[in-house]
Amino acid sequence: MDDRSQAQESLQESLRWQLEMTRLVDSDRIIALAIIDSIEPTGFLSVSAQDLYSTLATELDIEFEDFEAVRQMLQERVWMQD
């Protein structure tokens, strides 16, 4: 496994672990997992936030603001790791 893959896995694993320790409603947990799965080794999303939201919105009854709130929570957790 190369360094980029390890960095991605480490970031994703850390976020998943933190997510397990966080109380969220089911829809927010699904959003968080989708975002975590879309994170590149650089820490950026592999797709645009709008595209990811559009995909999730077809499956869940959510507004963009709901998606953004979860994305912001995850971003804050990433910054806290530095």
C-alpha positions as CSV (number, residue, x, y, z in Angstrom):
1,M,0.0,0.0,0.0
2,D,1.5,3.4,-1.0
3,D,1.7,6.4,1.3
4,R,-1.4,8.1,-0.4
5,S,-3.5,5.0,0.2
6,Q,-2.4,4.8,3.8
7,A,-3.1,8.5,4.4
8,Q,-6.6,8.1,2.9
9,E,-7.2,5.0,4.9
10,S,-6.0,6.6,8.1
11,L,-8.1,9.7,7.6
12,Q,-11.2,7.7,6.7
13,E,-10.6,5.2,9.6
14,S,-10.2,8.1,12.0
15,L,-13.4,9.8,10.8
16,R,-15.3,6.5,10.9
17,W,-14.1,5.9,14.5
18,Q,-15.1,9.5,15.5
19,L,-18.5,9.0,13.8
20,E,-19.1,5.9,15.9
21,M,-18.6,8.0,19.0
22,T,-21.1,10.7,17.7
23,R,-24.8,10.6,18.2
24,L,-26.5,11.3,14.9
25,V,-29.9,10.6,13.4
26,D,-29.8,7.9,10.7
27,S,-29.9,10.3,7.8
28,D,-27.0,12.3,9.1
29,R,-25.0,9.1,9.7
30,I,-25.6,8.0,6.1
31,I,-24.5,11.5,4.8
32,A,-21.4,11.3,6.9
33,L,-20.4,7.9,5.7
34,A,-21.0,8.9,2.1
35,I,-18.8,11.9,2.6
36,I,-16.1,9.9,4.4
37,D,-16.1,7.4,1.5
38,S,-15.6,10.2,-1.0
39,I,-12.5,11.7,0.7
40,E,-9.3,11.6,-1.3
41,P,-5.9,11.2,0.4
42,T,-5.5,15.0,0.2
43,G,-8.5,15.4,2.4
44,F,-10.7,16.8,-0.4
45,L,-13.8,15.2,-1.8
46,S,-13.3,13.1,-5.0
47,V,-16.6,14.6,-6.3
48,S,-18.2,18.0,-5.8
49,A,-20.3,18.5,-2.7
50,Q,-23.3,19.3,-5.0
51,D,-22.9,16.1,-6.9
52,L,-22.6,14.1,-3.7
53,Y,-25.7,15.9,-2.3
54,S,-27.7,15.2,-5.5
55,T,-26.9,11.5,-5.2
56,L,-27.9,11.4,-1.6
57,A,-31.0,13.5,-2.1
58,T,-32.5,10.9,-4.4
59,E,-32.1,8.3,-1.7
60,L,-32.9,10.4,1.4
61,D,-35.4,13.2,2.1
62,I,-32.7,15.9,2.8
63,E,-32.1,19.5,2.1
64,F,-28.7,20.8,1.0
65,E,-28.4,22.6,4.4
66,D,-28.6,19.2,6.1
67,F,-25.8,17.9,3.9
68,E,-23.7,21.0,4.5
69,A,-24.1,20.7,8.3
70,V,-22.8,17.2,8.3
71,R,-19.9,18.2,5.9
72,Q,-19.0,21.1,8.2
73,M,-19.0,18.8,11.2
74,L,-16.6,16.4,9.4
75,Q,-14.3,19.2,8.3
76,E,-14.0,20.4,11.9
77,R,-13.0,17.0,13.0
78,V,-10.3,16.8,10.3
79,W,-8.9,20.1,11.3
80,M,-8.9,19.1,15.0
81,Q,-6.6,16.1,14.1
82,D,-3.8,18.4,12.8
